[in-house]
């Protein structure tokens, strides 16, 4: 599934201007570590103990793990993106969090990294070689593994718009069903909890239909942008809606966060 999605993206999307895919967007993933925790993050926090060292695999700008750093011994963010790592460190500094650090590496190739809890949020959608990834999580975690994915994975939340713009369905990435099947085949029977809160990162509505189309095209990077724009203009009312505050995607399906966790001891 990962290989097919990557091949489709390579065929239909323009090359990225930077080798760091998060170069332009990293700042959007920062949230105040001292904010009031929503119900989903409270559920994750309830699994963390004050003495824990938490490894956040692909932790990005620290949206999840920096609030956890306020309640545990240490957070180690294994993050390959320089842009995300920069935002993580800046957010930690602004929040006066001193027990958080970055290891610039890609999992599972992060030598010497271990802790009590391994946390993985919104990463497994992109992992083709999933068994070595999971094996390393278990080996690096003294107490527990926590994996969070969304029932509609964020990479395909705009699948309806993509299909109109490109003329073909967007291929799915692996989600919670595929991940649980892998874990069961590995002999791991995790606890699975459906969390109540909505997806925390949503694009702001924009003032006009034309601006809504251009904003989406900027994110999608379809190589034939002119043709995609023509299709979106023709099908605009099917995939965008006026929310009263502006225009936003209309067919983003409801999604719930799936918390998949098991003890390693």
MARLOSE-402255 format. One line per 4 residues: number of its first residue (from 0); for each residue x, y, z negated of C-alpha. Coordinates in nm, 3 decimals. Example, Ala and Ser with C-alpha at 12.3 -4.5 7.8 and 13.67 -1.06 7.14 Angstrom:
! residues 2
0 = 1.230 -0.450 -0.780  1.367 -0.106 -0.714
! end
This chain:
! residues 265
0 = 0.000 0.000 0.000  0.282 0.241 -0.086  0.467 0.163 0.236  0.154 0.212 0.448
4 = 0.071 0.546 0.281  0.429 0.667 0.325  0.428 0.566 0.693  0.101 0.749 0.756
8 = 0.233 1.059 0.581  0.554 1.052 0.787  0.350 1.026 1.107  0.098 1.302 1.034
12 = 0.273 1.550 0.807  0.548 1.799 0.886  0.886 1.741 0.716  0.929 1.916 0.383
16 = 1.149 2.226 0.378  1.327 2.102 0.065  1.458 1.760 -0.039  1.283 1.818 -0.373
20 = 0.914 1.754 -0.301  0.815 1.954 -0.612  1.027 2.259 -0.532  0.734 2.495 -0.465
24 = 0.471 2.342 -0.693  0.660 2.263 -1.015  0.553 2.574 -1.203  0.185 2.478 -1.159
28 = 0.237 2.173 -1.379  0.339 2.371 -1.686  0.095 2.401 -1.975  0.149 2.551 -2.320
32 = 0.285 2.273 -2.549  0.113 2.442 -2.845  -0.231 2.442 -2.680  -0.524 2.268 -2.844
36 = -0.509 1.906 -2.732  -0.792 1.787 -2.510  -0.959 1.453 -2.580  -0.742 1.263 -2.332
40 = -0.415 1.388 -2.475  -0.541 1.319 -2.827  -0.590 0.956 -2.726  -0.228 0.935 -2.610
44 = -0.104 1.119 -2.918  -0.283 0.869 -3.143  -0.045 0.598 -3.015  0.268 0.796 -3.110
48 = 0.428 0.773 -3.455  0.640 1.047 -3.621  0.956 0.834 -3.603  0.917 0.753 -3.231
52 = 1.160 0.835 -2.954  0.936 0.876 -2.649  1.072 0.820 -2.298  0.859 1.011 -2.046
56 = 0.919 0.851 -1.705  0.879 1.116 -1.436  0.757 1.356 -1.702  0.767 1.657 -1.472
60 = 0.723 1.992 -1.644  0.624 1.828 -1.973  0.249 1.875 -1.954  0.201 1.557 -2.162
64 = 0.526 1.489 -2.345  0.612 1.836 -2.477  0.300 1.843 -2.699  0.405 1.496 -2.818
68 = 0.750 1.633 -2.908  0.579 1.838 -3.179  0.471 1.515 -3.350  0.757 1.268 -3.286
72 = 1.133 1.240 -3.337  1.247 1.300 -2.977  1.124 1.317 -2.617  1.348 1.209 -2.328
76 = 1.218 1.312 -1.986  1.361 1.088 -1.712  1.294 1.324 -1.420  1.460 1.315 -1.076
80 = 1.319 1.650 -0.955  1.548 1.947 -1.035  1.251 2.185 -1.004  1.043 1.988 -1.252
84 = 1.336 1.949 -1.491  1.394 2.325 -1.483  1.029 2.390 -1.572  1.042 2.129 -1.850
88 = 1.345 2.287 -2.014  1.206 2.639 -1.976  0.875 2.536 -2.130  1.050 2.363 -2.420
92 = 1.268 2.669 -2.483  0.972 2.909 -2.478  0.785 2.684 -2.721  1.094 2.654 -2.949
96 = 1.101 2.276 -2.905  1.452 2.145 -2.974  1.392 1.768 -2.975  1.332 1.732 -2.601
100 = 1.588 1.670 -2.326  1.607 1.570 -1.960  1.788 1.277 -1.800  1.813 1.357 -1.425
104 = 1.751 1.011 -1.284  1.497 0.795 -1.102  1.343 0.505 -1.291  1.446 0.227 -1.325
108 = 1.795 0.359 -1.245  1.847 0.549 -1.571  2.132 0.368 -1.750  2.139 0.371 -2.127
112 = 1.792 0.519 -2.174  1.578 0.350 -2.438  1.327 0.447 -2.701  1.033 0.332 -2.907
116 = 0.761 0.423 -2.656  0.776 0.449 -2.276  0.519 0.687 -2.130  0.433 0.695 -1.758
120 = 0.172 0.942 -1.630  0.076 0.967 -1.261  0.388 0.791 -1.131  0.298 0.433 -1.036
124 = 0.101 0.550 -0.729  0.439 0.609 -0.561  0.628 0.295 -0.677  0.660 0.024 -0.414
128 = 0.890 -0.208 -0.611  0.659 -0.217 -0.911  0.784 -0.530 -1.092  1.142 -0.404 -1.154
132 = 0.989 -0.072 -1.260  0.768 -0.242 -1.519  1.036 -0.487 -1.634  1.266 -0.194 -1.713
136 = 0.986 -0.020 -1.905  0.942 -0.322 -2.128  1.317 -0.363 -2.179  1.359 0.005 -2.269
140 = 1.065 0.021 -2.514  1.108 -0.106 -2.868  0.741 -0.066 -2.961  0.493 0.021 -2.683
144 = 0.440 0.104 -2.316  0.175 0.362 -2.220  0.073 0.413 -1.856  -0.182 0.671 -1.747
148 = -0.340 0.671 -1.401  -0.661 0.824 -1.269  -0.947 0.617 -1.130  -0.923 0.832 -0.817
152 = -0.548 0.884 -0.781  -0.453 1.252 -0.744  -0.265 1.191 -0.414  -0.595 1.094 -0.245
156 = -0.841 1.323 -0.425  -0.884 1.517 -0.100  -0.931 1.208 0.118  -1.259 1.342 0.261
160 = -1.094 1.667 0.374  -0.792 1.477 0.506  -1.015 1.258 0.723  -1.190 1.560 0.876
164 = -0.863 1.747 0.931  -0.659 1.459 1.072  -0.929 1.252 1.241  -0.844 0.935 1.049
168 = -0.899 0.804 0.693  -0.625 0.869 0.440  -0.469 0.542 0.332  -0.502 0.474 -0.042
172 = -0.217 0.446 -0.288  -0.227 0.177 -0.560  -0.440 0.269 -0.860  -0.551 0.112 -1.186
176 = -0.698 -0.200 -1.024  -0.376 -0.290 -0.847  -0.165 -0.202 -1.151  -0.370 -0.424 -1.382
180 = -0.350 -0.711 -1.133  0.029 -0.682 -1.133  0.043 -0.677 -1.514  -0.181 -0.984 -1.540
184 = 0.040 -1.172 -1.292  0.340 -1.077 -1.508  0.172 -1.229 -1.813  0.093 -0.891 -1.972
188 = -0.263 -0.836 -2.097  -0.291 -0.462 -2.164  -0.557 -0.263 -2.342  -0.743 -0.044 -2.092
192 = -0.932 0.263 -2.211  -1.137 0.500 -1.995  -1.077 0.850 -2.130  -1.358 1.110 -2.127
196 = -1.192 1.432 -2.013  -1.178 1.580 -1.660  -0.868 1.612 -1.446  -0.668 1.898 -1.604
200 = -0.507 2.057 -1.297  -0.755 2.207 -1.052  -0.690 2.462 -0.779  -0.858 2.798 -0.826
204 = -1.141 2.883 -0.582  -1.056 3.128 -0.303  -1.258 3.415 -0.161  -1.329 3.313 0.199
208 = -1.373 2.998 0.408  -1.065 3.086 0.614  -0.855 3.123 0.298  -0.982 2.790 0.166
212 = -0.879 2.617 0.488  -0.535 2.779 0.497  -0.470 2.697 0.129  -0.553 2.333 0.191
216 = -0.340 2.320 0.506  -0.046 2.468 0.315  -0.064 2.180 0.069  -0.135 1.909 0.326
220 = 0.146 2.007 0.568  -0.024 1.837 0.865  0.209 1.865 1.163  -0.068 1.954 1.409
224 = -0.194 2.243 1.199  -0.388 2.413 1.480  -0.591 2.102 1.558  -0.650 2.040 1.189
228 = -0.774 2.396 1.144  -1.019 2.357 1.433  -1.160 2.037 1.282  -1.194 2.196 0.938
232 = -1.372 2.501 1.080  -1.618 2.273 1.260  -1.672 2.051 0.955  -1.632 2.316 0.684
236 = -1.975 2.273 0.522  -1.913 1.899 0.479  -1.592 1.931 0.280  -1.597 2.274 0.111
240 = -1.856 2.442 -0.109  -1.911 2.791 -0.249  -1.900 2.746 -0.627  -2.020 3.100 -0.694
244 = -1.664 3.205 -0.780  -1.528 3.120 -0.438  -1.473 2.826 -0.207  -1.329 2.494 -0.321
248 = -1.321 2.135 -0.191  -1.668 1.982 -0.212  -1.599 1.611 -0.189  -1.337 1.561 -0.456
252 = -1.477 1.253 -0.622  -1.521 1.238 -0.997  -1.221 1.076 -1.158  -1.146 0.942 -1.506
256 = -0.813 0.889 -1.673  -0.731 0.523 -1.732  -0.504 0.458 -2.032  -0.323 0.125 -1.990
260 = -0.107 0.023 -2.286  0.044 -0.278 -2.460  0.289 -0.347 -2.745  0.636 -0.472 -2.656
264 = 0.747 -0.593 -2.999
! end
